[in-house]
Amino acid sequence: MPATQIPSGKRIVRDSAELVLPDGTRVTPDVRGGFTLPNGDYVKRDAEGALVLPTGARCLPQQGGYLCP
């Protein structure tokens, strides 16, 4: 499965300064709150605090991380 797709109901979990993606990959958010995926695609954080995947899907903030569609 490509890194830009996160299956339904998956979570991105915050672990200290890092985020742990559903596949176990760890990323460090930049100063804007976004991060670059291993394949080079950028995930941005919007003004409401959600992560916006390259596909346009939004991962909504939840305690301890984000819930993705």
N, CA, C and O atoms as a DFTB+ gen file, in Angstrom:
276 C
 N C O
     1  1       0.851      -1.173       0.000
     2  2       0.000       0.000       0.000
     3  2       0.901       1.242       0.000
     4  3       1.855       1.300       0.775
     5  1       0.615       2.241      -0.859
     6  2       1.434       3.455      -0.879
     7  2       1.360       4.197       0.449
     8  3       0.350       4.138       1.151
     9  1       2.425       4.886       0.779
    10  2       2.505       5.593       2.061
    11  2       1.494       6.717       2.165
    12  3       1.173       7.140       3.275
    13  1       0.970       7.225       1.032
    14  2       0.031       8.340       1.100
    15  2      -1.384       7.899       1.452
    16  3      -2.237       8.746       1.716
    17  1      -1.651       6.607       1.462
    18  2      -2.980       6.117       1.795
    19  2      -2.971       5.524       3.190
    20  3      -2.137       4.677       3.511
    21  1      -3.901       5.971       4.016
    22  2      -4.040       5.416       5.354
    23  2      -5.418       4.761       5.415
    24  3      -6.433       5.436       5.243
    25  1      -5.461       3.454       5.660
    26  2      -6.736       2.745       5.654
    27  2      -7.743       3.327       6.647
    28  3      -7.375       3.993       7.614
    29  1      -8.998       3.062       6.384
    30  2     -10.104       3.578       7.175
    31  2      -9.939       3.318       8.667
    32  3      -9.626       2.205       9.088
    33  1     -10.158       4.377       9.465
    34  2     -10.134       4.246      10.908
    35  2      -8.755       4.102      11.513
    36  3      -8.637       3.674      12.661
    37  1      -7.727       4.438      10.795
    38  2      -6.365       4.317      11.308
    39  2      -6.005       5.541      12.141
    40  3      -6.566       6.622      11.964
    41  1      -5.055       5.347      13.054
    42  2      -4.620       6.425      13.929
    43  2      -3.163       6.772      13.689
    44  3      -2.331       5.906      13.419
    45  1      -2.882       8.048      13.793
    46  2      -1.518       8.545      13.874
    47  2      -1.338       8.917      15.333
    48  3      -2.081       9.743      15.863
    49  1      -0.354       8.314      15.984
    50  2      -0.189       8.455      17.427
    51  2       0.999       9.359      17.740
    52  3       2.072       9.221      17.154
    53  1       0.791      10.285      18.672
    54  2       1.881      11.149      19.116
    55  2       2.712      10.396      20.149
    56  3       2.177       9.821      21.097
    57  1       4.028      10.410      19.948
    58  2       4.968       9.810      20.886
    59  2       6.057      10.844      21.135
    60  3       7.030      10.928      20.386
    61  1       5.885      11.621      22.182
    62  2       6.790      12.720      22.503
    63  2       6.800      13.701      21.340
    64  3       5.743      14.217      20.977
    65  1       7.949      13.975      20.749
    66  2       8.041      14.949      19.654
    67  2       7.774      14.314      18.294
    68  3       7.766      15.014      17.281
    69  1       7.557      13.005      18.252
    70  2       7.346      12.310      16.986
    71  2       5.895      11.884      16.820
    72  3       5.124      11.835      17.778
    73  1       5.547      11.577      15.574
    74  2       4.273      10.953      15.263
    75  2       4.565       9.569      14.714
    76  3       5.503       9.386      13.939
    77  1       3.755       8.586      15.120
    78  2       3.901       7.221      14.642
    79  2       2.740       6.950      13.686
    80  3       1.572       6.975      14.075
    81  1       3.088       6.691      12.434
    82  2       2.089       6.434      11.403
    83  2       1.551       5.013      11.554
    84  3       2.173       4.185      12.221
    85  1       0.397       4.720      10.940
    86  2      -0.198       3.387      11.088
    87  2       0.722       2.227      10.699
    88  3       0.567       1.121      11.216
    89  1       1.672       2.466       9.800
    90  2       2.584       1.388       9.403
    91  2       3.813       1.295      10.299
    92  3       4.703       0.483      10.046
    93  1       3.871       2.121      11.348
    94  2       4.982       2.089      12.289
    95  2       6.080       3.102      11.996
    96  3       6.985       3.285      12.811
    97  1       6.013       3.763      10.845
    98  2       6.993       4.784      10.491
    99  2       6.887       5.948      11.475
   100  3       5.789       6.369      11.839
   101  1       8.031       6.457      11.895
   102  2       8.072       7.610      12.792
   103  2       8.507       8.838      12.007
   104  3       9.463       8.792      11.233
   105  1       7.789       9.941      12.218
   106  2       8.120      11.206      11.565
   107  2       8.145      12.301      12.620
   108  3       7.487      12.199      13.655
   109  1       8.907      13.339      12.346
   110  2       8.969      14.489      13.242
   111  2       8.300      15.664      12.551
   112  3       8.752      16.084      11.485
   113  1       7.228      16.209      13.133
   114  2       6.567      17.356      12.527
   115  2       7.513      18.563      12.456
   116  3       8.373      18.755      13.315
   117  1       7.324      19.361      11.412
   118  2       8.106      20.580      11.274
   119  2       7.456      21.709      12.070
   120  3       6.485      21.475      12.789
   121  1       7.973      22.916      11.951
   122  2       7.470      24.048      12.741
   123  2       6.019      24.391      12.418
   124  3       5.344      25.021      13.232
   125  1       5.523      23.989      11.243
   126  2       4.123      24.244      10.868
   127  2       3.206      23.111      11.306
   128  3       1.987      23.218      11.174
   129  1       3.788      22.005      11.834
   130  2       2.980      20.871      12.275
   131  2       2.800      19.799      11.222
   132  3       2.180      18.769      11.489
   133  1       3.334      20.023      10.023
   134  2       3.247      19.028       8.968
   135  2       4.503      18.169       8.952
   136  3       5.413      18.364       9.758
   137  1       4.539      17.221       8.030
   138  2       5.708      16.354       7.914
   139  2       5.770      15.750       6.523
   140  3       4.780      15.727       5.792
   141  1       6.955      15.261       6.171
   142  2       7.175      14.609       4.886
   143  2       7.124      13.100       5.068
   144  3       7.771      12.547       5.957
   145  1       6.347      12.443       4.214
   146  2       6.252      10.983       4.220
   147  2       7.500      10.379       3.586
   148  3       8.213      11.065       2.852
   149  1       7.775       9.105       3.858
   150  2       8.956       8.465       3.275
   151  2       9.016       8.547       1.745
   152  3      10.106       8.538       1.173
   153  1       7.871       8.627       1.083
   154  2       7.862       8.700      -0.381
   155  2       8.046      10.131      -0.899
   156  3       8.042      10.360      -2.108
   157  1       8.208      11.096       0.022
   158  2       8.438      12.480      -0.376
   159  2       7.200      13.357      -0.370
   160  3       7.323      14.578      -0.471
   161  1       6.013      12.778      -0.256
   162  2       4.785      13.577      -0.189
   163  2       4.718      14.309       1.142
   164  3       5.224      13.824       2.154
   165  1       4.087      15.487       1.133
   166  2       3.997      16.304       2.342
   167  2       2.588      16.233       2.921
   168  3       1.602      16.351       2.194
   169  1       2.504      16.042       4.220
   170  2       1.244      16.077       4.964
   171  2       1.241      17.393       5.724
   172  3       2.124      17.647       6.543
   173  1       0.235      18.238       5.449
   174  2       0.204      19.543       6.119
   175  2      -0.817      19.536       7.245
   176  3      -1.735      18.717       7.266
   177  1      -0.641      20.459       8.176
   178  2      -1.622      20.658       9.240
   179  2      -2.402      21.912       8.891
   180  3      -1.809      22.941       8.567
   181  1      -3.724      21.838       8.952
   182  2      -4.536      23.001       8.602
   183  2      -4.787      23.888       9.815
   184  3      -4.354      23.573      10.924
   185  1      -5.480      24.986       9.603
   186  2      -5.728      25.980      10.657
   187  2      -6.560      25.411      11.806
   188  3      -6.521      25.942      12.917
   189  1      -7.307      24.346      11.554
   190  2      -8.150      23.734      12.585
   191  2      -7.412      22.634      13.342
   192  3      -7.978      22.020      14.246
   193  1      -6.146      22.378      12.978
   194  2      -5.353      21.386      13.682
   195  2      -5.385      19.993      13.092
   196  3      -4.718      19.093      13.601
   197  1      -6.157      19.794      12.014
   198  2      -6.216      18.486      11.362
   199  2      -5.014      18.314      10.442
   200  3      -4.452      19.291       9.946
   201  1      -4.628      17.062      10.220
   202  2      -3.597      16.756       9.230
   203  2      -4.300      16.511       7.903
   204  3      -5.300      15.795       7.847
   205  1      -3.777      17.103       6.839
   206  2      -4.360      16.941       5.505
   207  2      -3.408      16.086       4.679
   208  3      -2.296      16.502       4.352
   209  1      -3.869      14.886       4.350
   210  2      -3.063      13.951       3.571
   211  2      -2.966      14.412       2.121
   212  3      -3.805      15.193       1.671
   213  1      -1.973      13.952       1.389
   214  2      -1.841      14.327      -0.021
   215  2      -3.092      14.001      -0.847
   216  3      -3.326      14.636      -1.876
   217  1      -3.890      13.034      -0.418
   218  2      -5.136      12.673      -1.110
   219  2      -6.250      13.675      -0.837
   220  3      -7.287      13.643      -1.500
   221  1      -6.045      14.577       0.145
   222  2      -7.070      15.531       0.541
   223  2      -7.855      15.086       1.771
   224  3      -8.591      15.881       2.356
   225  1      -7.706      13.830       2.167
   226  2      -8.388      13.332       3.366
   227  2      -7.823      14.045       4.595
   228  3      -6.640      14.383       4.640
   229  1      -8.688      14.269       5.593
   230  2      -8.280      14.956       6.822
   231  2      -8.258      13.976       7.978
   232  3      -9.198      13.207       8.176
   233  1      -7.167      14.012       8.742
   234  2      -7.041      13.234       9.972
   235  2      -7.333      14.192      11.123
   236  3      -6.596      15.151      11.348
   237  1      -8.398      13.926      11.836
   238  2      -8.852      14.839      12.879
   239  2      -8.109      14.602      14.190
   240  3      -7.839      13.461      14.564
   241  1      -7.778      15.701      14.891
   242  2      -7.072      15.549      16.160
   243  2      -7.925      14.823      17.191
   244  3      -9.126      15.063      17.310
   245  1      -7.283      13.939      17.927
   246  2      -7.879      13.205      19.035
   247  2      -6.843      13.171      20.140
   248  3      -5.663      13.424      19.895
   249  1      -7.261      12.867      21.330
   250  2      -6.301      12.767      22.428
   251  2      -5.210      11.772      22.059
   252  3      -5.491      10.616      21.746
   253  1      -3.977      12.227      22.097
   254  2      -2.854      11.362      21.830
   255  2      -2.499      11.180      20.369
   256  3      -1.608      10.397      20.040
   257  1      -3.191      11.902      19.474
   258  2      -2.858      11.766      18.063
   259  2      -3.953      12.252      17.137
   260  3      -4.612      13.258      17.398
   261  1      -4.133      11.522      16.053
   262  2      -5.096      11.890      15.010
   263  2      -5.826      10.646      14.534
   264  3      -5.248       9.561      14.472
   265  1      -7.100      10.808      14.198
   266  2      -7.902       9.714      13.636
   267  2      -8.115      10.011      12.159
   268  3      -8.615      11.072      11.788
   269  1      -7.725       9.051      11.322
   270  2      -7.808       9.219       9.875
   271  2      -8.985       8.414       9.318
   272  3      -9.337       7.357       9.842
   273  1      -9.581       8.934       8.249
   274  2     -10.714       8.210       7.627
   275  2     -10.265       6.920       6.959
   276  3     -11.088       6.199       6.394
